[in-house]
Amino acid sequence: MVPCEKIVEVLELESQDPAFRGELRLTASLADADGGSEITILTRDLPTGIPSEYNLLGRKESLEKLAALLE
Protein backbone atom coordinates (compact mmCIF):
# COMPACT_ATOMS: atom_id res chain seq x y z
CA MET A 1 0.00 0.00 0.00
CA VAL A 2 1.21 3.47 -0.87
CA PRO A 3 -0.82 5.99 1.16
CA CYS A 4 -3.10 8.12 -1.02
CA GLU A 5 -1.77 6.48 -4.22
CA LYS A 6 -2.07 2.70 -4.40
CA ILE A 7 -3.92 -0.13 -2.65
CA VAL A 8 -3.32 -3.81 -3.40
CA GLU A 9 -5.87 -6.33 -2.16
CA VAL A 10 -5.54 -10.09 -2.46
CA LEU A 11 -8.74 -12.11 -2.13
CA GLU A 12 -8.86 -15.87 -1.69
CA LEU A 13 -11.93 -17.09 -3.56
CA GLU A 14 -13.31 -20.37 -2.27
CA SER A 15 -15.59 -22.65 -4.28
CA GLN A 16 -16.20 -26.34 -4.78
CA ASP A 17 -15.75 -25.64 -8.50
CA PRO A 18 -12.05 -25.15 -9.30
CA ALA A 19 -12.95 -22.71 -12.08
CA PHE A 20 -14.22 -20.24 -9.47
CA ARG A 21 -11.55 -20.50 -6.80
CA GLY A 22 -8.08 -19.10 -6.38
CA GLU A 23 -6.27 -15.95 -5.47
CA LEU A 24 -7.55 -12.74 -7.04
CA ARG A 25 -5.42 -9.60 -6.91
CA LEU A 26 -6.91 -6.10 -7.18
CA THR A 27 -4.70 -3.04 -7.51
CA ALA A 28 -6.35 0.35 -7.12
CA SER A 29 -4.33 3.38 -8.19
CA LEU A 30 -5.46 6.88 -7.20
CA ALA A 31 -4.53 10.12 -8.93
CA ASP A 32 -5.59 13.75 -8.72
CA ALA A 33 -8.04 14.83 -11.40
CA ASP A 34 -9.93 18.00 -12.20
CA GLY A 35 -12.50 18.42 -9.46
CA GLY A 36 -11.67 15.20 -7.63
CA SER A 37 -9.81 11.94 -7.95
CA GLU A 38 -9.34 9.31 -10.61
CA ILE A 39 -9.26 5.64 -9.66
CA THR A 40 -7.93 2.86 -11.86
CA ILE A 41 -8.47 -0.76 -10.85
CA LEU A 42 -6.41 -3.59 -12.29
CA THR A 43 -7.61 -7.17 -11.77
CA ARG A 44 -5.11 -10.03 -11.96
CA ASP A 45 -5.53 -13.77 -11.67
CA LEU A 46 -9.27 -13.74 -12.30
CA PRO A 47 -10.50 -17.34 -11.99
CA THR A 48 -11.30 -18.91 -15.36
CA GLY A 49 -14.95 -19.46 -14.40
CA ILE A 50 -15.61 -15.73 -14.02
CA PRO A 51 -16.05 -14.06 -17.42
CA SER A 52 -14.02 -10.85 -17.67
CA GLU A 53 -17.10 -8.91 -18.81
CA TYR A 54 -18.87 -9.86 -15.54
CA ASN A 55 -15.84 -8.67 -13.61
CA LEU A 56 -15.89 -5.36 -15.49
CA LEU A 57 -19.63 -4.94 -14.93
CA GLY A 58 -19.25 -5.59 -11.19
CA ARG A 59 -16.35 -3.15 -10.94
CA LYS A 60 -18.35 -0.49 -12.84
CA GLU A 61 -21.38 -0.92 -10.57
CA SER A 62 -19.22 -0.71 -7.45
CA LEU A 63 -17.57 2.51 -8.60
CA GLU A 64 -20.93 4.04 -9.53
CA LYS A 65 -22.24 3.28 -6.02
CA LEU A 66 -19.10 4.78 -4.48
CA ALA A 67 -19.48 7.92 -6.61
CA ALA A 68 -23.13 8.27 -5.55
CA LEU A 69 -22.13 8.10 -1.89
CA LEU A 70 -19.48 10.77 -2.33
CA GLU A 71 -21.64 13.24 -4.24
N, CA, C and O of each residue as an XYZ file, in Angstrom:
284
protein
N       0.846     -1.178      0.000
C       0.000      0.000      0.000
C       0.893      1.243      0.000
O       1.856      1.332      0.761
N       0.562      2.172     -0.845
C       1.210      3.473     -0.872
C       0.124      4.477     -0.482
O      -0.812      4.700     -1.249
N       0.241      5.086      0.706
C      -0.815      5.987      1.165
C      -1.198      7.024      0.110
O      -0.342      7.679     -0.484
N      -2.503      7.154     -0.103
C      -3.100      8.124     -1.022
C      -2.746      7.889     -2.487
O      -3.031      8.748     -3.320
N      -2.126      6.740     -2.835
C      -1.766      6.480     -4.223
C      -2.147      5.087     -4.716
O      -2.658      4.942     -5.827
N      -1.904      4.064     -3.902
C      -2.067      2.699     -4.399
C      -2.469      1.747     -3.275
O      -1.912      1.774     -2.178
N      -3.461      0.899     -3.586
C      -3.918     -0.127     -2.652
C      -3.934     -1.449     -3.405
O      -4.498     -1.544     -4.495
N      -3.312     -2.467     -2.819
C      -3.320     -3.806     -3.403
C      -4.060     -4.727     -2.443
O      -3.725     -4.812     -1.262
N      -5.065     -5.412     -2.963
C      -5.872     -6.328     -2.157
C      -5.814     -7.707     -2.803
O      -5.993     -7.850     -4.012
N      -5.563     -8.714     -1.978
C      -5.544    -10.092     -2.465
C      -6.698    -10.827     -1.800
O      -6.795    -10.880     -0.574
N      -7.571    -11.393     -2.628
C      -8.742    -12.112     -2.134
C      -8.571    -13.591     -2.437
O      -8.159    -13.962     -3.536
N      -8.882    -14.424     -1.479
C      -8.863    -15.874     -1.691
C     -10.303    -16.300     -1.945
O     -11.134    -16.295     -1.037
N     -10.585    -16.667     -3.186
C     -11.927    -17.090     -3.555
C     -12.061    -18.585     -3.330
O     -11.251    -19.373     -3.818
N     -13.087    -18.968     -2.588
C     -13.313    -20.371     -2.275
C     -14.559    -20.866     -2.988
O     -15.588    -20.191     -2.998
N     -14.464    -22.039     -3.580
C     -15.586    -22.647     -4.281
C     -15.314    -24.140     -4.427
O     -14.162    -24.572     -4.468
N     -16.379    -24.916     -4.503
C     -16.203    -26.336     -4.780
C     -15.785    -26.553     -6.229
O     -15.179    -27.569     -6.568
N     -16.115    -25.589     -7.074
C     -15.750    -25.645     -8.496
C     -14.386    -24.980     -8.681
O     -14.249    -23.787     -8.410
N     -13.382    -25.719     -9.133
C     -12.046    -25.146     -9.297
C     -11.993    -23.943    -10.241
O     -11.083    -23.121    -10.137
N     -12.944    -23.832    -11.148
C     -12.947    -22.714    -12.081
C     -13.280    -21.387    -11.397
O     -13.048    -20.321    -11.969
N     -13.819    -21.445    -10.184
C     -14.219    -20.237     -9.466
C     -13.393    -19.978     -8.217
O     -13.722    -19.079     -7.442
N     -12.349    -20.726     -8.005
C     -11.547    -20.495     -6.798
C     -10.124    -20.103     -7.171
O      -9.660    -20.315     -8.292
N      -9.465    -19.531     -6.198
C      -8.080    -19.104     -6.383
C      -7.849    -17.747     -5.774
O      -8.720    -17.180     -5.116
N      -6.669    -17.242     -6.004
C      -6.269    -15.950     -5.470
C      -6.503    -14.879     -6.523
O      -6.027    -14.996     -7.652
N      -7.221    -13.861     -6.162
C      -7.548    -12.741     -7.045
C      -6.860    -11.503     -6.496
O      -6.976    -11.201     -5.308
N      -6.148    -10.789     -7.349
C      -5.417     -9.597     -6.911
C      -6.032     -8.358     -7.562
O      -6.191     -8.292     -8.781
N      -6.374     -7.379     -6.721
C      -6.913     -6.096     -7.182
C      -5.930     -4.996     -6.804
O      -5.498     -4.907     -5.654
N      -5.584     -4.172     -7.763
C      -4.702     -3.040     -7.506
C      -5.454     -1.772     -7.885
O      -5.822     -1.577     -9.043
N      -5.677     -0.920     -6.902
C      -6.353      0.355     -7.119
C      -5.312      1.469     -7.059
O      -4.595      1.617     -6.070
N      -5.244      2.246     -8.135
C      -4.328      3.383     -8.193
C      -5.153      4.666     -8.186
O      -6.132      4.793     -8.921
N      -4.745      5.611     -7.348
C      -5.460      6.877     -7.196
C      -4.601      8.015     -7.723
O      -3.388      8.042     -7.517
N      -5.247      8.957     -8.408
C      -4.534     10.118     -8.931
C      -5.441     11.341     -8.840
O      -6.665     11.226     -8.898
N      -4.827     12.506     -8.697
C      -5.587     13.753     -8.715
C      -6.171     13.958    -10.101
O      -5.545     13.629    -11.108
N      -7.369     14.501    -10.139
C      -8.037     14.828    -11.400
C      -8.792     16.129    -11.209
O      -9.031     16.554    -10.078
N      -9.166     16.756    -12.297
C      -9.929     18.004    -12.197
C     -11.186     17.779    -11.373
O     -12.033     16.961    -11.731
N     -11.302     18.494    -10.286
C     -12.502     18.420     -9.464
C     -12.608     17.183     -8.592
O     -13.666     16.949     -8.009
N     -11.573     16.391     -8.479
C     -11.670     15.202     -7.630
C     -10.501     14.260     -7.797
O      -9.346     14.677     -7.883
N     -10.823     12.979     -7.840
C      -9.806     11.935     -7.946
C     -10.166     10.965     -9.055
O     -11.337     10.786     -9.390
N      -9.158     10.350     -9.611
C      -9.345      9.307    -10.613
C      -8.867      7.993     -9.998
O      -7.799      7.939     -9.388
N      -9.654      6.947    -10.160
C      -9.265      5.641     -9.658
C      -9.185      4.672    -10.833
O     -10.067      4.637    -11.690
N      -8.123      3.897    -10.854
C      -7.934      2.863    -11.858
C      -7.775      1.543    -11.120
O      -6.965      1.436    -10.200
N      -8.544      0.543    -11.520
C      -8.471     -0.760    -10.851
C      -8.010     -1.808    -11.848
O      -8.595     -1.974    -12.918
N      -6.954     -2.508    -11.477
C      -6.407     -3.586    -12.287
C      -6.702     -4.907    -11.586
O      -6.398     -5.069    -10.404
N      -7.293     -5.845    -12.310
C      -7.607     -7.170    -11.773
C      -6.632     -8.176    -12.363
O      -6.439     -8.225    -13.577
N      -6.025     -8.971    -11.508
C      -5.111    -10.029    -11.963
C      -5.555    -11.355    -11.379
O      -6.151    -11.422    -10.303
N      -5.248    -12.401    -12.116
C      -5.528    -13.772    -11.670
C      -7.017    -14.034    -11.469
O      -7.409    -14.726    -10.530
N      -7.836    -13.487    -12.343
C      -9.272    -13.741    -12.299
C      -9.513    -15.215    -12.597
O      -9.040    -15.714    -13.618
N     -10.239    -15.929    -11.727
C     -10.498    -17.343    -11.989
C     -11.153    -17.550    -13.355
O     -11.943    -16.720    -13.804
N     -10.825    -18.637    -13.994
C     -11.297    -18.906    -15.359
C     -12.817    -19.006    -15.457
O     -13.371    -18.785    -16.533
N     -13.502    -19.332    -14.370
C     -14.954    -19.464    -14.398
C     -15.691    -18.138    -14.361
O     -16.902    -18.103    -14.580
N     -14.986    -17.047    -14.087
C     -15.610    -15.728    -14.019
C     -15.291    -14.993    -15.316
O     -14.139    -14.624    -15.546
N     -16.295    -14.773    -16.170
C     -16.045    -14.058    -17.417
C     -15.549    -12.631    -17.143
O     -16.052    -11.958    -16.243
N     -14.582    -12.184    -17.905
C     -14.016    -10.851    -17.675
C     -15.066     -9.755    -17.796
O     -14.983     -8.739    -17.106
N     -16.067     -9.952    -18.679
C     -17.103     -8.912    -18.811
C     -17.954     -8.813    -17.544
O     -18.439     -7.728    -17.223
N     -18.150     -9.918    -16.815
C     -18.874     -9.864    -15.539
C     -18.039     -9.133    -14.499
O     -18.569     -8.371    -13.690
N     -16.738     -9.365    -14.524
C     -15.844     -8.673    -13.608
C     -15.892     -7.168    -13.877
O     -15.983     -6.376    -12.939
N     -15.833     -6.772    -15.137
C     -15.888     -5.356    -15.489
C     -17.220     -4.728    -15.086
O     -17.250     -3.605    -14.582
N     -18.313     -5.445    -15.305
C     -19.629     -4.943    -14.925
C     -19.714     -4.745    -13.404
O     -20.208     -3.718    -12.940
N     -19.241     -5.711    -12.644
C     -19.248     -5.592    -11.186
C     -18.407     -4.435    -10.697
O     -18.806     -3.716     -9.782
N     -17.239     -4.250    -11.303
C     -16.349     -3.152    -10.936
C     -17.026     -1.816    -11.245
O     -16.979     -0.890    -10.435
N     -17.661     -1.718    -12.432
C     -18.352     -0.486    -12.835
C     -19.478     -0.156    -11.858
O     -19.612      0.989    -11.425
N     -20.280     -1.151    -11.513
C     -21.383     -0.925    -10.574
C     -20.868     -0.484     -9.209
O     -21.452      0.403     -8.585
N     -19.795     -1.086     -8.744
C     -19.220     -0.710     -7.449
C     -18.736      0.733     -7.453
O     -18.968      1.474     -6.497
N     -18.063      1.132     -8.527
C     -17.567      2.507     -8.605
C     -18.699      3.514     -8.737
O     -18.600      4.619     -8.205
N     -19.766      3.159     -9.429
C     -20.930      4.044     -9.530
C     -21.579      4.240     -8.155
O     -21.987      5.350     -7.811
N     -21.671      3.163     -7.373
C     -22.237      3.283     -6.024
C     -21.351      4.127     -5.134
O     -21.849      4.924     -4.339
N     -20.031      3.959     -5.257
C     -19.097      4.785     -4.476
C     -19.244      6.257     -4.863
O     -19.285      7.123     -3.989
N     -19.323      6.545     -6.150
C     -19.482      7.919     -6.608
C     -20.769      8.543     -6.067
O     -20.778      9.705     -5.661
N     -21.853      7.767     -6.062
C     -23.132      8.271     -5.545
C     -23.028      8.611     -4.057
O     -23.609      9.598     -3.604
N     -22.305      7.814     -3.312
C     -22.126      8.096     -1.886
C     -21.310      9.353     -1.638
O     -21.520     10.055     -0.648
N     -20.390      9.630     -2.531
C     -19.481     10.766     -2.330
C     -20.004     12.079     -2.895
O     -19.422     13.136     -2.653
N     -21.097     12.017     -3.644
C     -21.643     13.239     -4.241
C     -22.368     14.082     -3.212
O     -22.890     15.147     -3.542
